[in-house]
Amino acid sequence: MADRVIPLHMIPDVASESLEVGEERYLQSNEAMFTFYKRTKGELSPYFLALRDRKVILGAKCPKCGLIRVPPFMLYCPDCDFEALESLEMPDLGVMNSTPPVTYFGHSLFQHQVPFGRGRVLLDGADTALPILVYTTKGVLTPRVFSKGTRVKVIFRDERLGRPTDIFAVPLDEVPEDKRNVPGLQESALDWESPVEPELPPASQAVKKTQEAVLSKISDLAAKVSTSSRAQKDLAGWRRKVQVKTAGGSFGLVIDDGRLEVRPGQIEGADFVMVARDPAVFSDWMSFKGSLTNAIIAEKLWISVNKEFITVFKLDRLPRSIKRTGE
């Protein structure tokens, strides 16, 4: 095998470490862009060390005007003749300062985290808003989960490196009442596995007919995957069992390392669930009238596990890959 441009022993592990210079502690972490390098958090180290080691959000208060800045992005108050600011611990409850946009298509460093929202939270008692990612425990994140004024709780990652992404916010009403005032609450303390599925209306004859047509089309799509190298590449190395529920009935999609299988009815051991009131969502996907991704954004399609959005990406590629194979 040809030598790598950057030898493996020169690539540091993803980690962070504390440095002591004189009597001060500084946080240094490994970063990757076009190459790998280390950088210090400098005078902001106390803030990031508090996130990583103590699960605490620090603010900076001016002893003269009383203004509290979160995060503590400066050491001296520009409004009070550069009075030295005092560090203080902040509560982890607050409100959204604005409606956060939701990212569905992240680059490679963030692909495993999509979809996520990016907003600012005004913590109780703070005068400036904290930039933060937002998530929901109720399945996939859509633009209508958060809005300006939504009450939230800041949650800490189980594994923290001293980065802004060590914390994120969820709607306060998604946190059990006995945990809402628990400081330093970690993501593993929340229930991410039991979102409530949307209710489906009784099946009409028209919807049942649409369901039958959808099953036929998806079965045909699955057969074409087996003869399309492009489509097989889309699903290569991926294994998922997806339970699909619509007002017209249920079926399963089984992805197995380049293969796609359709199974009528309920399937055992599903990795996640898709729910759609109208099965025509899947017809639109296969006929290029609309993607599954857009159906989720429009809340016409619900999925039970946020991180499985990557599976939706893979399914969205299939019709186009099959078409390109036949061209």
Order of alpha helices (4+ residues) and beta strands (2+ residues): beta-beta-beta-alpha-beta-beta-beta-beta-beta-beta-beta-beta-beta-beta-beta-alpha-alpha-beta-beta-beta-beta-alpha-alpha-beta-alpha
